[in-house]
Amino acid sequence: MIVQLRYVTLIVRDQDEALEWYTEKLGLEKRMDRPMGSDRWLTVGIKGQPYPEIILQKPSPEQYSAEVLGRKQRQIGENPTWVLIVDDCYKTVETLRGKG
């Protein structure tokens, strides 16, 4: 039986750019930022909520074959739909618009 969703992976072109967007614009917090071989394990999440964490993954040739790497790179910008719960929809929209 599934009891928890722990991680969701988003494929990104640039981890630093994605980190800035998810923390500065969307208001999430950085959770982990650790070296992983020639890459890094980078996650963000909602403040005050331990799970799920969102992995901001930049695929690299060291991780994948050329075929798989190409498939992963085509996923950039094709992320799944998110449904976020907010306390005031109109205020949240205005706040996010103000942040760009």
Protein Blocks (a to p, Z undefined) as FASTA:
>chain_A
ZZbdfbdcdddfblklmmmmmmmmnopacfbdcdehjbccdddddehiabacdddddddf
klpcfklmmmmmmmgopaccdddddfblklmmmmmmmnZZ
